[in-house]
Amino acid sequence: MAKTDRLDIPGRSRTQWLPRMRMDRDAFGSFAESFARWMGTAQFLMWMTVLIIAWVVWNVVWPGAPDPFPFLFLTLALSLQASYAAPLILLAANRQEARDRVSLEHDREVSAQSRADMDFLAREIASLRMRMNDIATRDFIRSELRELLEELDNREPESTRKHLG
């Protein structure tokens, strides 16, 4: 009995007939996005419409046409195109959803940081206002100086009397 035929040893369950393809996911994903973007353009729809009309006219007018009235080959071609287009469009939509999710997470982080910064600045402004209540303002100092000047003016005659007398 060969070593790979035993059930208690992990191994390949079948031989591989085709080589395994390795593709860069980002390259295929960007291809899918560009293809889906192109299929959504008016230019693609216009050319597809022109092609279908030309195919139908050619097969109706031309005697011995390769695809007569039920247009089976045209139907097969359009079905094949749709069967390839749908997964490519879904792949492009999934990649866009992943980008949106990353962008949303980044926006949340920026928003949280901005909120924290605003809260910090609000606390700093509140503490500065509290400190400003303890500091003498210009008007307060002026009023105190005026009162001192008035006191000095009132005392001056007495002091001059003492020196003169």
Summary of the structure (lengths in Angstrom):
residues: 165
radius of gyration: 43.5
end to end distance: 138.5
largest distance: 144.4
contacts: 313
relative contact order: 0.05
helix: 78%
strand: 0%
